Amino acid sequence: MKTTLFLFSLLISIASKSQLTDSSWLVTKYLPRFYTDTGKYLPDTRFIDTNHNEKTLKDYKGKILYVDIWATWCGSCLVKFPYEAQLLKRLKNIHLDSLIQFININIDDSERQWTNALKKYGPVGINLYCNDTALLTKWNLAAVPVYILLDSSGKVLGKNISQPDEAGTIDYILYAATKGLHPVQALWKMNEQHQLMAKYRTSKAFTDPEYAEWFSMTIQSFIEFQEWRQKLHSR
């Protein structure tokens, strides 16, 4: 009985946060940011990888790209790395890691700051360094941390995308991207399905078969994530 109650409370806490089930909030506050530059290509920019090879994002075409722009002076950026590792773990559990590539782009003033941070924090995915101080302006970004989602052809699916610590939301956005759904479409579907679950207090209330399948595939991973997060916060 305790296990059942724990599982249900976990489903509700991950899937049915009040803001995500508030349609007016979604329309006016949350979703508009995802439309920024949708369908466009980011201006060409050259980066350096950890082997000092020159790279551009075109080198990673063919996969969905989840791009993190960060800096060592940004505390909010650094605390996301453990959550990013947990997110990748959940994607691996449902075999999506072959379709989605994490790319972390550092914009520090010096390459040494970047390499020292890599040793200390070990962000998962492909790590790149950008010495172009105008990157945020060129890419129409306001601040860091910021996450960008690109489709397999390199076009922008959305900017200011949900961050790795937004468990459940970002998981479904990434899953939906592999199915050709824009993040806004994904979040509307998520909103609709979670309202049903909250109303009837069971995931059996889902009416979308594909969403129900995704949810059933990921629930064990969310249980493990919840346990990890509790340990993290108890330190």
C-alpha positions, 0 to 999 in steps of 0.5 A, spaced: 500 500 500 505 504 501 508 503 495 502 504 491 501 511 495 508 513 493 508 511 486 501 515 485 504 521 489 510 521 485 506 521 478 502 527 481 508 531 483 512 530 476 506 530 472 501 535 475 504 541 477 499 547 478 502 551 473 503 546 467 495 544 468 494 552 468 492 553 460 492 561 461 499 560 464 501 556 459 499 561 453 501 567 456 507 566 460 510 559 458 509 557 451 511 563 447 518 563 449 519 556 445 517 560 438 523 564 438 526 563 431 523 556 430 524 554 423 531 558 423 538 556 422 543 559 428 548 563 425 554 559 423 559 559 429 566 555 430 567 552 436 573 548 439 572 541 442 576 538 448 581 535 443 582 542 440 579 540 434 575 546 430 567 544 430 561 547 428 554 545 430 553 542 422 558 537 425 552 534 429 547 534 424 542 528 424 541 528 431 536 532 435 541 537 439 539 539 446 544 545 447 546 548 453 550 555 453 553 556 460 559 559 463 563 558 470 561 565 473 554 562 472 552 558 478 545 557 476 549 553 470 553 549 474 548 546 478 544 544 472 550 539 470 548 533 475 541 534 473 543 533 466 547 527 467 540 524 470 536 526 464 541 523 460 540 516 464 533 517 463 533 517 456 538 511 455 533 507 459 528 508 453 534 508 448 533 515 446 540 517 447 542 514 440 537 520 437 539 525 442 545 529 443 547 533 448 552 539 447 554 544 452 557 550 449 562 554 454 562 562 453 568 564 458 573 569 457 579 564 457 579 556 455 583 555 461 577 556 465 573 552 461 578 546 461 578 547 469 571 547 470 570 540 465 575 537 470 571 539 476 564 538 474 564 533 468 558 535 464 555 529 460 555 530 452 559 533 447 563 539 450 565 545 446 568 552 447 566 558 444 571 564 444 566 569 440 564 574 446 558 576 441 555 569 441 549 571 445 547 577 441 548 573 434 544 567 437 539 572 439 539 570 447 538 574 453 542 570 458 545 564 461 543 558 462 539 557 456 537 551 452 536 550 445 533 545 441 535 543 434 532 538 429 536 533 426 537 538 420 539 543 424 533 548 425 531 551 431 525 547 434 525 552 440 529 557 444 529 557 452 527 550 452 526 547 459 532 545 463 534 539 465 532 540 472 525 540 470 524 533 470 518 530 466 517 536 462 524 536 459 523 528 458 517 529 454 519 535 450 525 531 448 521 524 446 516 528 442 522 531 438 524 525 436 517 524 433 517 530 430 513 534 435 514 541 436 515 543 444 509 547 444 505 541 441 508 536 446 507 541 452 499 542 450 499 534 449 502 533 456 498 538 459 491 535 457 493 528 459 496 530 466 489 534 467 486 527 466 490 524 470 489 529 476 482 529 475 481 521 475 487 520 480 490 514 475 495 514 469 489 509 466 486 516 464 490 517 459 487 518 452 493 518 448 496 511 446 503 514 445 503 518 451 501 513 455 506 508 452 512 514 454 509 514 461 509 507 462 516 506 459 519 512 464 516 511 470 521 507 473 526 512 471 522 517 475 522 513 481 530 512 481 530 520 479 526 522 485 530 517 490 537 521 487 534 528 488 532 526 495 539 524 497 542 530 493 537 535 498 539 531 504 546 532 504 
